[in-house]
Amino acid sequence: MKIGIMSFAHMHAYSYADCLLKLEEVELVGIFDDDVSRGKEAAIKYETIHFGDQKEFLAEEMDAVIICSENIRHKEMVINAARAGKHILCEKPIATTIEDAQAMIDVCADCGVTLQIAFPVRFSPAIQQVKQLIDNGELGEIVAFRSTNRGQYPGGWFVDKEQSGGGAILDHTVHMVDIMRWYLGMEVVKVDAILDSFFQNGDIDDAGLLTLEFENGVIASHDVSWSRLPEYPTWGDATIEVIGTKQTVKADGFGEYFRLFSNERKSLTHVLYGSDIDFELIKDFVNCIKQGNSPTITGHDGLKALEVALTAYENACNFSR
């Protein structure tokens, strides 16, 4: 299978490229990036070809593309790739507006190509085990969720609202909303939020607290931020507590690690030893294309997670300090 990557603007592109190289049946046939320096550097690193022209790249023979551009460019690249007949894995969030997300979904359907959204947390063994417990009825009736997604300040285009579409709320809400929707099979019907810039004194939100209500009455809280200092032992977290009438369980999407103490700048680091959730995501996408299956995580999943984040902005109050 021949796969290309469109843009290395998002840091996940490097992880996804590493994953592609681990799959014997996959060839990374090229990289499109109109940031020529970045694109050429990535092409050298991954021993492939750099294309500075998007049309030239999409004219190449390939089965699928992985899109890791700035959020605002997802729509453009997805639509162009779909019209070129390429299956697509798009980095989250799917888009910056509901209208753009729906347009992307519609064009992919019209062109008969797969659109999968990159929510790798679904492939965490701990997160999947909780899903099995819920499906088996071992937790009883679900009453509530508590979730977190707290990471380091990303800087760059992530904090430029014109390119990102939003701050920490948009960046770190969609993962765990996707998990909660997946667990329940229900949609969010109410969203409230408190947000502000607490850590960087910038003009974009870097932290917030969301409260959600699902159509079956389940309530949830979500703690989201770019609050982790550079010296923190790990990049961040993705955790969920599921409260049921029979049992309450907690899962950490990045919980498989050991603690490493050293004389480096970070005296303590968390070294992951468990499953590589990015690799499982890429492998799932490749298998979906090979077998002609519907994507595990659809464009509609991406749209509904985006909808919650954007509604949080609409209904938010700034924290008074």
C-alpha positions in Angstrom: 0.0 0.0 0.0 1.3 3.4 -0.9 0.6 6.3 1.5 1.7 9.9 1.5 1.7 12.5 4.3 0.4 16.0 3.7 2.2 18.6 5.9 4.4 18.2 8.9 3.0 21.3 10.6 1.5 19.0 13.4 4.1 17.2 15.5 2.0 14.0 15.2 3.2 13.7 11.5 6.6 12.5 12.8 5.0 9.8 14.9 2.7 8.6 12.1 5.7 8.5 9.7 7.6 6.4 12.1 4.6 4.1 12.4 4.3 3.7 8.6 7.9 2.6 8.4 7.2 -0.2 10.8 4.6 -1.7 8.5 6.2 -4.0 5.9 3.2 -3.8 3.5 3.3 0.0 3.4 5.5 2.4 1.5 5.8 6.1 2.4 5.8 7.4 -1.2 6.1 11.1 -0.6 5.6 14.1 1.6 3.8 17.3 0.6 4.7 20.4 2.6 4.7 23.9 1.2 7.1 24.8 4.0 9.9 23.7 1.8 12.6 23.6 4.5 10.5 21.5 6.8 9.3 19.2 4.0 12.7 18.6 2.6 14.1 17.8 6.1 11.2 15.3 6.7 11.8 13.7 3.3 15.4 13.2 4.1 14.6 11.8 7.5 12.1 9.3 6.1 14.0 8.6 2.9 11.2 9.6 0.6 10.4 12.4 -1.9 9.3 16.0 -1.0 6.7 17.8 -3.0 6.2 21.5 -2.7 3.2 21.5 -5.0 0.0 19.9 -3.7 -1.4 19.1 -7.1 1.8 17.4 -8.2 1.8 15.4 -5.0 -1.8 14.2 -5.3 -1.2 13.2 -9.0 1.2 10.6 -7.7 0.1 6.9 -7.5 -0.9 6.3 -3.9 -3.8 4.7 -2.0 -4.1 7.1 0.9 -2.9 10.2 2.6 -2.4 11.3 6.2 -3.1 15.0 6.8 -1.2 16.8 9.6 -1.5 20.4 8.6 -2.6 23.4 10.7 -6.3 22.9 11.6 -7.6 25.6 9.3 -6.1 23.8 6.3 -7.8 20.4 7.0 -10.8 21.2 4.8 -8.7 22.3 1.8 -6.4 19.2 2.0 -9.2 16.7 2.7 -11.3 17.9 -0.2 -8.4 18.0 -2.6 -7.2 14.5 -1.6 -10.8 13.1 -1.9 -11.2 14.5 -5.4 -7.9 12.9 -6.3 -9.3 9.5 -5.1 -7.2 9.1 -2.0 -8.4 7.6 1.2 -7.7 10.0 4.2 -6.7 9.9 7.8 -7.1 13.5 9.1 -5.5 14.8 12.3 -7.9 16.0 14.9 -9.9 18.3 15.2 -11.6 17.5 11.9 -12.0 21.2 11.2 -12.5 24.6 12.8 -16.2 24.9 12.0 -19.1 22.6 11.7 -19.8 23.8 8.2 -16.3 22.9 7.1 -16.4 19.5 8.8 -19.7 18.6 7.1 -18.4 19.7 3.7 -15.4 17.4 4.1 -17.6 14.5 5.1 -19.9 15.1 2.1 -17.1 15.4 -0.5 -15.5 12.2 0.8 -18.8 10.4 0.5 -19.4 11.7 -3.0 -15.9 10.6 -4.1 -16.2 7.2 -2.5 -13.1 7.5 -0.2 -12.6 6.8 3.4 -12.4 9.6 5.9 -11.0 8.6 9.3 -10.2 11.0 12.1 -7.1 10.6 14.3 -8.3 9.8 17.8 -5.5 7.4 18.9 -6.8 7.4 22.6 -9.4 4.9 21.4 -6.6 2.4 20.9 -5.3 2.6 24.5 -5.6 -0.9 26.1 -6.9 0.7 29.4 -9.5 2.7 27.5 -10.6 -0.3 25.5 -10.8 -2.5 28.7 -13.3 0.0 30.2 -15.3 -0.2 27.0 -15.6 -3.9 27.4 -16.7 -3.6 31.0 -19.4 -1.2 30.0 -20.6 -3.4 27.1 -20.7 -6.4 29.4 -22.8 -4.6 31.9 -20.2 -4.9 34.7 -20.5 -1.3 35.7 -24.2 -1.2 35.8 -26.0 1.9 34.6 -23.5 4.7 33.8 -24.2 7.7 35.9 -21.3 10.1 35.2 -17.8 10.7 33.8 -14.9 12.6 35.0 -12.1 13.1 32.4 -8.9 15.1 31.9 -6.7 16.0 29.0 -3.9 18.2 30.2 -0.7 18.8 28.3 2.2 21.2 27.7 1.9 24.6 26.0 2.4 23.9 22.3 3.2 27.4 21.0 3.6 28.1 17.3 0.5 28.0 15.1 -1.5 26.3 17.9 -1.8 29.6 19.7 -2.7 31.5 16.5 -6.5 31.4 16.5 -6.7 32.1 12.7 -4.7 28.9 12.1 -5.9 26.7 15.0 -9.5 27.7 15.4 -9.1 27.8 19.2 -6.9 27.1 22.2 -6.7 24.3 24.7 -10.5 23.8 24.7 -10.5 22.8 21.0 -7.2 21.0 21.2 -7.9 18.8 24.2 -11.7 18.4 24.4 -12.2 16.3 21.3 -10.2 13.2 22.4 -12.2 12.5 25.6 -15.6 13.6 24.2 -15.0 11.0 21.5 -14.3 8.4 24.2 -17.4 9.3 26.2 -19.6 9.1 23.0 -18.0 5.8 22.1 -18.7 4.4 25.6 -22.3 5.5 25.7 -23.5 5.5 22.1 -25.2 8.8 23.0 -24.8 12.5 22.0 -24.1 15.5 24.2 -27.1 17.8 24.4 -25.8 20.5 26.8 -22.4 22.1 27.3 -21.2 24.7 29.8 -17.6 25.9 30.3 -15.3 28.2 32.3 -12.1 29.1 30.4 -9.3 31.6 30.4 -5.6 32.1 29.8 -4.1 31.1 33.2 -0.6 30.0 32.4 0.7 32.1 29.4 -1.1 35.4 29.8 -2.0 35.2 26.1 -5.1 36.0 24.1 -6.1 32.4 23.6 -7.5 30.0 26.2 -5.0 27.6 27.8 -7.3 26.0 30.4 -10.9 25.3 31.2 -13.5 23.1 32.8 -16.4 21.8 30.8 -19.6 20.2 32.1 -21.6 18.1 29.8 -25.0 16.4 29.7 -25.8 13.5 27.4 -29.2 12.7 25.9 -29.8 9.9 28.3 -29.1 12.1 31.4 -25.5 11.1 32.0 -23.4 14.0 33.2 -19.7 14.6 32.8 -16.9 17.0 33.7 -13.8 17.5 31.6 -10.6 19.2 32.8 -8.7 20.6 29.9 -5.5 22.6 29.8 -2.0 23.4 28.5 -0.8 23.5 32.1 2.1 21.0 32.1 5.5 22.7 32.7 8.4 21.7 30.4 10.0 20.0 33.4 7.0 17.7 34.0 7.8 14.0 33.8 5.6 13.4 30.8 3.9 15.4 28.1 0.4 15.2 29.7 -2.5 12.9 30.3 -5.8 11.5 29.0 -7.8 10.0 31.8 -11.4 9.1 32.5 -13.3 7.9 35.5 -16.6 6.1 34.8 -19.1 6.1 37.6 -21.7 3.3 37.4 -24.4 1.9 39.7 -22.4 -1.3 40.3 -18.7 -0.1 40.0 -16.6 2.9 39.4 -13.4 2.5 37.3 -10.6 4.8 36.2 -8.4 4.5 33.1 -5.3 6.4 32.0 -4.7 6.5 28.2 -1.0 7.0 28.8 -0.7 5.0 32.1 1.6 2.3 30.9 5.0 3.8 32.0 7.9 3.4 34.4 9.6 6.2 36.2 13.1 7.0 35.2 15.3 9.1 37.5 18.5 10.7 36.0 20.8 13.7 36.1 19.3 15.2 33.0 17.3 18.5 32.9 14.3 16.4 33.9 15.4 14.5 36.9 12.2 12.4 36.6 10.6 11.2 33.3 7.8 8.7 32.5 9.0 6.2 29.9 6.1 4.5 28.1 6.5 0.8 27.7 3.0 -0.3 26.7 1.1 -0.2 23.5 1.9 2.5 21.0 -1.5 4.0 20.4 -0.4 6.0 17.4 0.9 2.7 15.8 -2.4 1.0 16.5 -4.3 4.0 14.9 -2.2 3.8 11.8 -2.4 0.0 11.6 -6.2 0.3 12.0 -6.4 2.8 9.1 -4.3 0.7 6.9 -6.4 -2.4 7.6 -9.6 -0.5 7.0 -8.3 0.5 3.5 -7.0 -3.0 2.7 -10.2 -4.7 3.7 -12.6 -2.1 2.4 -14.2 -1.6 5.8 -15.9 1.4 7.2 -13.5 3.5 9.3 -13.3 2.8 13.0 -13.5 6.5 13.8 -15.6 8.3 11.2 -15.9 11.9 10.0 -19.2 12.1 11.8 -17.3 11.2 15.1 -14.9 14.0 14.4 -17.8 16.4 13.7 -19.7 15.6 16.9 -16.5 16.0 19.1 -15.8 19.3 17.4 -19.4 20.4 18.0 -18.9 20.0 21.8 -15.7 22.0 21.8 -17.2 24.9 19.7 -20.4 24.9 21.9 -18.1 25.2 25.0 -16.7 28.4 23.5 -20.2 29.7 22.7 -21.4 29.1 26.3 -18.2 29.9 28.2 -17.7 32.4 30.9 -14.2 33.7 31.6 -12.8 33.0 35.1 -12.7 36.1 37.3 -9.4 36.7 39.1 
